[in-house]
Amino acid sequence: MRRFPILGLLVAATVLVASCSTGAGGSNGGTSSPVASAAPAGGMPATTEALSGRTFLATGTEGTELVEGSQVRLTFEATRIGASAGCNQMSGEYEVVEGILNVGPMAMTEMACEEPLMAQDTWLAAFLPGATAVLDDTTLTLTKDGTTMTLQDEENANRDRPLQGTRWVRVTTGPAGLILSAEREPGRA
């Protein structure tokens, strides 16, 4: 008669372990991925395909303060990422695997800027590799080491900007995939 309670406990433990490992009854859609559970409402782990051909502009950060007046810009192509944080341009190979941004070694221009902007370049180059990437339509959220950066798709972010008075930036890709940029303010040659 003592075998019945032990057998019942074993069956209950097996059912509990099986339901936890398959995500049954979970609130994250049946997946046990920590990336999926970290996604904001409506957001999904980003993919290389979903980012390819898009440019995102930072609209806010939590855990790190950006230099006042600076703009973080991320450009994604099929296998290349371009980044700028207010001074230098960076580029390298990337892919997104299970919502994690994997960035290879990045080439960087060596412009001498004010120290806060150069420090921000260094921070961004360290922040991108390994960041959790969540995409919610036009909003990209990157999270790593207690910092969250929210970026808006450039097409959506610039939709309502006036033609006159807007600072325009032309970005082109040069040899070896380096990003070169030329800036011109409207009304100036």
N, C-alpha and C positions, 0 to 999 in steps of 0.2 A: 504494500500500500504506500510506502514512502516514495516509490519511484514516480508516481503520478505528479506530485508537486515539482519535482526536479525536471521531469519531462516538460511540464507546462512552462516552467521558467526558461528552458532552452528554446522552446518554440517561440515564446514571446520575445526573447532576445534576438533570435534569428529574424523575425518579422521586423523588429525595430531597426536592426542593422541594415536590412535590405531596403526598407523605406527611406532611410537616411542616405544610403549610397546612390539611390536612383533619383533622389529629389522628390519623391512622391509626397504630395501634400505641401510642398514648399511654396513660397510666395514668389520665387524667381523663375517661374515658367518651366519647372522640371529640370533645371540645370544646377549643378553644384558649383559652378564657376564663380570665384570671388569677384571677377570683373563684372559679370552680369548683375550681381547683387549690389555692386558699387554704382551702377548706372542710375542717373537721376530718372525720375518718372518720364517715360516716353523715350529715353535715350537707350541706345544699344552700343555694345562694344564696336568701335570703329573697325573698318577693314581697309586694306590697301586700295581696293577697287573703289570704295566709297569716297576716299580722299583724293584719288588721282584726278588731276586736272583742276584742282580747286586751290584757292588762296584764302587764308583766314587771318583776321586781324584781332589782336587781343582787346577785349573790352573790360577785363577786370582780373584781379588776382586776389587770392586769400593765402596768407602765410608768407608772402613776399611782396614787397612794395616795388613797383616799377618806377624808374626815374621819371619825374614830372616832365610832361611834354614829349616823351618818347613813345614809340609805337613798335610793338612786337608783331612781326609779319611772318607767317609760315606758308610756303608754296609747295604743293605736292604734285609731282608728276608720276609717271608709271612706277619708277623705281628710285627717283631722286627727290630729296627734300631740300628746299632752300629756306634759310632763316635769317632774319635780321632783328636786332634788338635796339637799334638806334644809332649804331656806329658802323660796324663791319658786316659784311655779307658772308654767310656760311652755306656750304652745300655738301651733300654726301648721299650715299645710298641709304634707303630705308625700306622697311616692310612692317606691316602690323600683323602680329600673330596673337590670336586669342585676346584682342583688345589691348595688347602691349605694343608700344611704339619701339621698334628695334632700329637704331640708327648706327651706321658704321662710322668709321673715322671721317671727320668733316674737314674740308679745306676752308680756310678763312682768310679774307683779305686782312691787311695789316695797316689800316688807317690809324693815325694817332688822334684820338678823340679825348674829350674830358674824361677823367678817371671814373666817374660814376657810370658813364655809358660803356666804357671798356669793361668794367666789372660786371655790368649787366650782360654783355656779350658772353663773358666767361660763364656766368650763371646759366644762361639759356643753353649754351653748349653742353653743360653738365645735366641740366634738367630734362632735356628731350629724350636721351636714351633710357629706355625702361619705364617711361611714363605710361600710366593707364590712359587710354584714349577712348572717350565715349562720344558718339555722334548722335545728335538729336536734330535731324533735318538740316538746319543752317547753323547750328551751334556745336562747336567742338570743345570738349572739356578735357584738359590734361591734368592728371594728378600724380604727384610723386613727392615723397619725403615731407608730407605735411603741407605741401603747397598745391593749390588748385588754380589753374589758369583757364579762363573762359575766353573763347575766341569766336568771332562771328564770321560767316562766309562773307568775303569781300563784296561780292555782288549784292548781297542783302544789306551789308553795313553801309555801302556807299549809294544806295538807291536814291535817297532823298537829298544828296548833297548838291548845292548849286554849282553850275559850271564856273561862274565868275567867283574868284576868291578862294577856290579850292586848290590846294597844293597837289600837283600831278606828278606821278612817278612812273617812268617807263622802265620796265625790268626786262632784260634780255639775258640769254644764256650764252656764254662764251666758250672758249676752248676748255676741254676737260670738264665740262659741266659747271664751271664756276659761274656764279650769278654776278653779272655786271649791271649797274644801274646808272641812269642819268636822270637828274631831277631838274625840273624847270617850273617856275611859278608862272601862272597865266599872265600874259601881257609883257613878258620879258623874253628877249631873243637868246 
